[in-house]
């Protein structure tokens, strides 16, 4: 009834069932791998979030440091300006008063 190269219906059903079981097993393995990848992506996302929080905190600190440095430099420049003004006034006074020949600035 069956030719040499033909399989019996029960054999074909067994083969189909076997193929479906292998396919189901493969799909399960792929789902596990996808789950593992999703876990890794979630972990990476958490690490990126932590890093971005640190970066923002660092920028906040650096901004405050920069502001403090600008204030300090500004105060130093004001102090230098006052010193130069006083030195100029002293020089003008000395020129107006004239200096004695015996003048010794280290006296």
C-alpha positions in Angstrom: 0.0 0.0 0.0 2.8 2.5 0.8 5.7 3.0 -1.5 9.3 2.6 -0.5 9.9 6.3 0.1 6.6 7.0 1.8 6.2 7.1 5.6 3.2 5.7 7.4 0.7 8.2 8.8 1.5 7.3 12.4 5.3 7.8 11.7 4.6 11.2 10.1 2.5 12.1 13.2 5.3 11.0 15.4 7.8 13.1 13.4 5.5 16.1 13.5 5.0 15.8 17.2 8.8 15.5 17.7 9.4 18.6 15.5 6.8 20.6 17.5 8.4 19.5 20.8 11.9 20.6 19.5 10.4 23.8 18.3 8.7 24.4 21.6 11.9 23.7 23.4 13.8 26.1 21.1 11.2 28.8 21.7 11.6 28.3 25.5 15.4 28.6 25.3 15.0 31.8 23.2 12.6 33.2 25.7 15.0 32.5 28.5 17.8 34.3 26.6 15.6 37.3 25.9 14.7 37.4 29.6 18.4 37.3 30.5 19.1 40.1 28.0 16.2 42.2 29.4 17.7 41.7 32.9 21.1 42.9 31.7 19.5 45.9 30.0 17.6 46.7 33.2 20.9 46.5 35.2 22.7 48.8 32.7 19.8 51.2 32.8 20.1 51.3 36.6 23.9 51.9 36.4 23.4 54.7 33.9 20.8 56.3 36.2 23.2 56.2 39.1 26.0 57.6 37.0 23.8 60.5 35.7 22.9 61.3 39.3 26.6 61.5 40.2 27.3 63.6 37.2 24.6 66.1 38.1 25.9 66.2 41.7 29.4 66.8 40.5 28.2 69.6 38.2 26.4 71.2 41.1 29.5 71.1 43.3 31.7 72.4 40.5 29.2 75.2 39.8 29.4 76.3 43.5 33.2 76.0 43.4 33.4 78.1 40.3 31.2 80.8 41.8 33.3 80.8 45.0 36.5 81.1 42.9 35.1 84.0 40.9 34.2 85.8 44.1 37.6 85.2 45.5 39.4 86.4 42.4 37.1 89.5 42.3 38.0 90.3 45.9 41.7 89.8 45.2 41.5 92.2 42.3 39.7 94.8 44.4 42.4 94.5 47.1 45.1 94.9 44.5 43.3 97.9 43.0 43.1 99.5 46.5 46.8 98.8 47.1 47.8 100.4 43.7 45.6 103.4 44.5 47.3 103.9 47.9 50.7 103.4 46.4 49.9 106.0 43.7 48.8 108.4 46.4 51.9 107.8 48.4 54.1 108.5 45.4 52.2 111.7 44.6 52.6 112.8 48.2 56.4 112.1 48.1 56.8 113.9 44.8 54.8 116.9 46.0 56.7 117.1 49.3 60.0 116.5 47.6 62.6 114.3 49.2 65.5 115.4 51.2 69.0 114.5 50.1 69.3 112.6 53.3 66.1 110.6 52.7 66.5 106.9 53.6 63.4 104.9 52.9 64.8 102.1 55.2 65.1 104.3 58.2 
